[in-house]
Amino acid sequence: MSNQLIFIIIDVIIFLSLTISFLIFYRKSMREFSPDQYVIHFRAGRIIQAGYGLRFIELPVFDEILVIPTDDTRTSLLIRTEIFHERNQYQPVEVQVDFTWNICDPRRAFESVSLEPESPDYVENMMKEVLTSRIKNIIDVTNTSTFPSAVSELKAQIYPNFADMLKKWGLCLKDMEINVLNLDEISAKS
């Protein structure tokens, strides 16, 4: 009778220790995200689920989690280029671009662009390259006499195309400010 009691006590201790271990694992592996966070849950390299405010058990070896920020981001860009002067000279131009954007379609953004800041193809770097190229192209076809009036049209020319491009990447352009820092100097020389 005492051997059976010992086996029962050992079984209860094993059962309790396994139950406690499972509860600790469950508690430590349970991941819960707030409703404003877009989460992509991968298991063994495949997307298991994606959405806002997910709740799931993370398997430590097999799972990866990517949280995509959907809050507004303010980006500043200073573009230095030259504008042709009537006297066959080039005059330096500095254009300051400030724009606010956010990720409005996280799934499309994940598939279209890199969201890792360390990556050379990081979305913000790509946006800066596109804006720099577009603004330099517009400035290249103007000269100092037409430049002051072209500045007011600069945003009207760039904003719609840039916003459409970002939409294709799953991003939304909130606002954009374009300022020529040395406009008075350019106007005085023309």
N, C-alpha and C positions, 0 to 999 in steps of 0.2 A: 504494500500500500504506500509506503513512503517513497519508493522508486517512481510510482505513478505520479505522486504529488510533485516530486522534483521535476519530472518531465513536463508536467502541466505548468509549473512555475517558469521553467526555461522557455517553454513555448510562448507563454504570456510575455515574458521579457523580450524575446525575439520579435514577437508581433508588435509590441509597443515601440521598440527601437526602430523597426522598419517603418511603422506609421509616423513616428516623429521625424525620421530621416526624409520620408516622402513629403511631409508637410513643410519641412525646412526647404527642400528642393523646390517645391511648388511655390512657396513664398518668394524665394530668391529668383526664380525663373519667370515669375509673372511680371510682364511688362505692360504698363498702362500709360497711354499718352493722352494729353489734353486735346479737346476738340479742335483747337486751332493749329495743331501740328499734323502735317501730312506725313504719313509713315509708309515706307515700302518694306515689307517683311520677306526676306529671302530664306529659302531652305535649300541647301546643297546647290546654290547658284540659280535656282528658279524662284520666280515671284510667287509667293504663297497667297499674300493678300496685300492690298494697298488701300489707303483711305485716311480720313481724318479721325483722330481719337480712337485708334485701335487698342485692343486689349488681347494679349495672347501669351502663351508660355514659350519662352525662348529656350531652345536647346543649345547649350553652350558651344558645342563643337560644330554643329551643322548650320546654325542660323546666323544671318547678318541682318542688320537693321540700318536703314537709311532714313533719316529725318530730313525732310525738305522744308526749309524756312519759307514761309509765305508772307512774311511781314515786309513792309516797304523798305527799300534800300536806296540811299542817296549816293550818287556817284558824281565825282567831279573830274573834269578832264581839261587840261591846258594844252592847246594845240599851237605850236609855233611854226609858222610858214612865212613865205614871202609873197608880196604882191608886186606886180609890174607897174613901174612908174613911167610916165610919158617920156622922161629923159633917158630912156634905155637903162634904167637902173631898177634894182629890186629893193623894196622896202620891207623890213620885218613886220609881221602881223602876229599878234597873240589873241587867240580866241578862247574864252573860258566857257565851257559847257557844263552845266549842272543839270542832272536829271534824276527823277525819282521813278523807280520801277519796282515791280514785285512779281512773284510767280503766281499766276492766276490759274494755270492748268498744270499742276505738278506732274501728272503722268506724262504729258507731252514734253514738258521741260526735261524730265529725266531721260526720255528717249532721244531728245534733240540736241542737248548741250551738256557740257560737263559742269557739274555743280561743286566740284572739288577745287578750292582756291589754289591748291598747289599745282594743279594741272595747267599746262600751257594753253589748253583750249578752254579754260575757265570762262564761263558765260560773260562775266564783266569785262574780261580782256577782249573778248570777241566784239562786244558792243563798242568798246573804245576804239578798236581798229576800224570798225565800220564807220563810226562817226568821224574819226580823223580823216579817213579816205574821202568820205562824201564832202566834208567841209573844205578840204584841200582842193578837191575837184571844182567846187563852186568858186573858190577864191582864185584858182588858176585862170578862169575864163573872165575875170573882172580886172579892171585896172584901177588906179587910185582915183580917177575922176568919177567912176561909176560905183566905187566901193561903198561910200556912205549910204547910198540908197539901197544897195544890195544887202546891207546888214539887216535892214528891217524885213527883207524877204527871206533871209537865211532860215529862220525858224519855219516859215511857211513852206519852204521847199523841203526841209529835212524832216520835220515832225511826222507828217502822214506816212511817208515811206518807212521811216524808222519804226513807227508804231506798228505798221503792218508786218514788218519783218519780225519784230519781237512777238507778235501774236502767233506767228507760225512756230515760234520756239516755245510757246506756252507761257510767255511773259506779257505783262501789261505795262505800258508806259503811262505814268501818272501825270507828270509835268516835265517841262524842259525849259531852261533859261539859257540863252546864248548871248554872250557879251563880248564885244571886241574891246580889249583892254587899252589899246593905244589908238583908238578911233580919232581922237582930237588931233593927234600928231599926224595921222595919215591925211585927214581933211585939210590941215594947215599946209601940207606940202603939195597938195594938188591944185 
